[in-house]
Amino acid sequence: MAQLWGGRFVGETDRLVYQFNASISFDRRLLRQDIEGSIAHAAMLARQHILTDEEADRIRQGLEGILADAESGKLAITDEYEDVHSFVEASLIGRIGEAGKKLHTGRSRNDQVALDMRLYVREQVLETDGLLLSLLKTLLRLMEENLDAFMPGFTHLQKAQPVTLAHHLGAYFEMFKRDRQRLRDLCIRMNYCPLGSGALAGTTYPLDREDTAKALGFFGPTLNSMDSVSDRDYVIDFLSALSVIMMHLSRFSEEIILWNSDEYRFVEIDDAYSTGSSIMPQKKNPDIAELVRGKTGRVYAALTGLLVTMKGIPLAYNKDMQEDKELTFDAIDTVKGCLTLFDGMLRTMRFCRERMEQSAKRGFTNATDAADYLVKKGVPFRDAHGMIGRLVLLCIDQNKSIEELSLEQLKEICPLFEEDVYEAISLKTCVDNRITQGGPGRRAMEEAIRFNREELEKDWKEAFQR
């Protein structure tokens, strides 16, 4: 059993206790971050004359060799090690000898694991942002292609007013745009380096924490060593952001599931993103959308789990905090997988525009516009509202849309109806007349698309390029 803390112990740790305590089965994922941080730490120790340049160079070469061999499969990370830190240190000592024993000078596993996790989360935030950017580009393209694709807008799952598919998709664009903003804010807030905080009270060695922080791409060092080793706010913030992303994906998935049903028939999901039934040959199931909807609870559970873990922990580091990793790793993998698959499903989906338009017409989504037509003729809105209500009843009785009624039938309800009513209540007129900023009208949508295209071209990640 390879471990870093045996100095005062004379007896062997019970095998079951060792396995319960070990984290190598999951924190091996942090190997690259652990080595990256160790190289920066060794270089700083040399600049501060705590190590010689030769020792630091041998440490760097040894660490780079361990990473290369591990990534190629030549070197296996086995369960004989307690954690990834002991694996790296033992492997380094085995390769370069005594100089490897000096790597841990001026640091503790507490600030080491805090650094590794922060480097990893920062990297995953940026990768998640990239997947969101890809999804937003898909949505923007679909919006541009469907500016004149009319469909019913819903409230309470009841057809309400006509919109366009571009406008409907644009609502999700705004959601995922906010998700990117949350990630950006998190990345900026968490980008401070805990290395050099020691176990909880810093160190007596003359470390240059500013130097190490800059070398690792941080804005600077953290300013309280106790908080540095016990802070997991950034992990909670990331899990919170991931949960909101999944909430948005789940809402979108629910709509696609509804639209894919025979009752709606608004979309046809590509065969590559659908499955069939083992017994019913006519079935084409929206499994990806359903799985995304289902996996949302899994990500919520990770956030709740870490909040519960952290809520009663006194300062500074406690072993409970090891529980942050498995939850976070699983949530990250889940969200990244869902974003990738959802984007692919959306890119290959066919929208049944004619069906959507007919649904808008048959759902009397232009009833408000018919009432507005009468208001413009001098009818008080409340009276116009009642007249259009009777008109809808007539349409239901005759199985017609409002625009399918004859002018004579319309005049029976109100003599002020004229031939121009048909143009006034056409879906195109109803939508395009909604010119307020943020509305579904073509002019408003074109402006929103232009603005969003410009926003997508901005790269906020430049601040983190080393």
VENCOR-V217484 format. One record per run of one state. SS is the DSSP state (hx for helix, st for strand, lp for the rest). FROM is the first residue (numbers start at 1). TO is the last residue. If there is no record, write none. Layout:
SS:FROM:TO ; SS:FROM:TO
//
This chain:
lp:1:1 ; st:2:2 ; lp:3:14 ; hx:15:21 ; lp:22:23 ; hx:24:47 ; lp:48:52 ; hx:53:72 ; lp:73:80 ; st:81:81 ; lp:82:83 ; hx:84:102 ; lp:103:108 ; hx:109:145 ; lp:146:149 ; st:150:155 ; lp:156:157 ; st:158:164 ; hx:165:190 ; lp:191:191 ; st:192:193 ; lp:194:208 ; hx:209:215 ; lp:216:219 ; st:220:221 ; lp:222:224 ; hx:225:230 ; lp:231:232 ; hx:233:260 ; lp:261:266 ; st:267:268 ; lp:269:270 ; hx:271:273 ; lp:274:274 ; st:275:275 ; lp:276:284 ; st:285:285 ; lp:286:286 ; hx:287:310 ; lp:311:318 ; hx:319:348 ; lp:349:349 ; st:350:351 ; lp:352:352 ; hx:353:362 ; lp:363:366 ; hx:367:376 ; lp:377:380 ; hx:381:398 ; lp:399:401 ; hx:402:404 ; lp:405:406 ; hx:407:413 ; lp:414:420 ; hx:421:424 ; lp:425:426 ; hx:427:432 ; lp:433:441 ; hx:442:456 ; lp:457:459 ; hx:460:464 ; lp:465:466
//
